[in-house]
Amino acid sequence: MLGRSVAHIIWRSVLFHQQQSHLGRAVISPIHEDHRRQFRQQGWCAVEGLFDEQVVAALVAEVDRFQRQGLVRNVRTKGDGVRHSSQTANLQLIPLFDKSPLIRALPFAPQVSAAVSRLIGDPYLLHLDQMFLKPARIGSGTSWHQDNAYFKIADPLKGTAMWIAVHDATVDNGTLRVIPGSHEHSYSHERDPHSDHHIHCQPPEEQAISVEVGAGGAVFFCYGTAHSTGDNDTDRDRAGMAFHFLHEDCAADDLIAADRDRRPWVTGPRNSGGLDEYGVDVRDTFADEVERALKVA
Ligand SMILES: O=C(O)CCC(=O)C(=O)O
């Protein structure tokens, strides 16, 4: 216990220096005080332009590759929770870190760690990563749920999703909807008959707001925030990528998905840049991976 606290203090004392000297410049958090206040009070906030056009193009290229290589699967069912739909599609890929060096590096990108640190505090780990793809016209939404119905962390504000709009996310193509303040309630969940594995709940939908974000923008919502996505009624595919981050206080082993064996610490004394978990230190590699993904696209 004492050893851990000492390590923590030492790490805190070097953190300021790291943030100043990382890649030779200071990293300014994209999360301002207003974002932070809204996250704490309402359970969510949105940041436009977290990633630039180059990154967006690289993420689009990776989504295309996942599809070309047949890695995505349709989780939408015919209403019985079992038989897969052939008319509508909610395509998913989980996890992503083992399929894309670009996405493996993304949680360590300076603007990501600067944002997540401000919202949930340090130290934290990457809990999950996944992609949701709604094909044009037949893309179907993900029903209302609270991530904490799966994970049950004691303080729902100690975990956050970062949902990145890979394409512009609009009401028409079924962007993310959230219910402000819903993290203060715990809704009962049951199996969603329209998905082969999800659970869903029935929160007060009239209080929902649709969060439209441009490609490269991100919505952060804590583990308690009830959220859903709608159908894609447009002529273009729409993808989102969700990364879930969990503060150390709530990162007990049994809260971590059993099928995910690598959960890198992104900040704190155990942050090895993924070296311990992936066998390679991916800090400072994100910009190179963006270039690489664009070259092979
Ligand atoms: O993009 C989607 O359809 C759903 C996203 C979601 O439910 C999540 O990230 O927890």
The ligand as an ORCA input file, in Angstrom:
! r2SCAN-3c Opt
* xyz 0 1
  O     -22.634      3.592    -31.761
  C     -23.523      2.876    -31.299
  O     -24.416      2.402    -31.981
  C     -23.617      2.565    -29.830
  C     -22.511      3.074    -28.985
  C     -22.639      2.545    -27.604
  O     -23.661      2.084    -27.208
  C     -21.513      2.583    -26.682
  O     -20.441      3.052    -27.049
  O     -21.674      2.128    -25.520
*
